[in-house]
Amino acid sequence: MQPIRVVVAGATGKVGRELVRAVHRDQGFVLTGALAADQPGREVAEAVGLEGGATGVLIQPSLEAFLQAGGQADLLIDFTVAAAARQTIPAAIEAGIAPVVGTTGFEPGETQGFAERCRTRGVGGAFIANYAVGVMLMMRFAEEARRFFPHVEVIEMHHNTKLDAPSGTALRTKERLERAAGDLAAPPVAVHSVRLPGLVAHQEVIFGGPGQTLTIRHDAPSREAYVPGVLMTAKWVLKTKQVAFDLETVAFGR
């Protein structure tokens, strides 16, 4: 079986660097493109510190430039910012390249619009706020707990350079918790954001009831946490040609 051809948008970013390294290491994938607003024309191995020398992949400023240069890919991995992704994702779908997106900060309904484009074009896609397996389990456990606790709040804590607040993970957690309440008489789920140097990515879901509290917490001290989920999703998207908004859909089919 031929390896999956991947172009990474945000290749020189904090998460993008980890993903470029992971794609390069995994024999099931081949890195055919790297997109970044900075360092265009630079060899990606030099830009992100890949072992093994030059790859022949030069950083391009946009997906359009990558395609115009003759670049080919089966899959786009996008970890950028919403303003850039709004250009890259539709261009990828139009070119028949399946998007696996970890970018957050979109307006309500935007990712659903991208998903509809995927379905119309006949390609799979994923628009998942957090690809860490532990976050997937945190949300799943929290949904179970919500059946018994009407009062819950979310505290998300990130590094002070993160642009969006609340985080996409916290907003997705809130959405799922409010849906999980069902007929339970419960107030809206409050979300609190903390931005401080020294943090990476952390979230607590705190439930309160008479005489007790329950805290479900996830910590990601390294951005390597996202890599296994992204690669798993990449394979799933190309195999099923379906669209996912949660890692659970990929892992458990729900």
C-alpha positions, 0 to 999 in steps of 0.5 A: 500500500502506498504511503499517505501523502501529507501537506502540513499547514502551520509546519513551523508552529509549535504543534506543526513541528511535532506533526512534521516530525511524526509524519516524517518518522511514520512509514505509513505517511510521506511528507510532500508539503509544508506550509507556513507564513514564515520562512518560505522557500526554506528546506523543511528539515532545516526549519523544524530540525528533522533528523536525516538531512534534507527531504526535498520539501520546501516551505510554501506560503500557501496551499495555492503556491504548493499546488502551483509548484506541482505539489500533490497530497492526499491529506492536509493537516492544518494547525494554524489560525482561523484566518489562515485556515479559512483560505486553506481548508476550502482550497484543499477540499476543492483539490480533493485533499482531505482536511484534518483540522486542529485549528480553533477559533472559528465562528459558530457553524463554520466547521459544519460548512466545511464538513458539508463541502467535504461531503459534496466533494466526496472527501473525508474530513475531521474538525476536532478541537483536541486530538489528545486521547486523554481529552477524548476520554475526559469528555466521555467521562464528563458526559457520564457524570453529567447525568448525576450532577446538574452543576458543572463548570469548566476551567481551561488553562493555556500558555499566554500566547494562545490566541483564542479564549475560551479554547476550542476544547472547552467550548466543545466540552461545554456543548457536549455537557449541555447536550448530555444533561437531557431532561436534567434541570441544569444551568448553562455550563460556565467556562473560565479561561486562564492564560499564563506563561509556564502553562501548555494545555490543561483543562478541569471539569468540576462537578458540584453536588450536596457534600461532594465535588468531582473533578476530571482533569487532563494535562498535556505538558507536551504537544506530542500529546496530539500526534497519535490522535492526528495520525489515527484520524488521518488514516480514518478520514481517507479510509471512510471518507466520512467527517468527524467532529470528535475523536470518539467518532474515529476511535469508537464510531460514535 
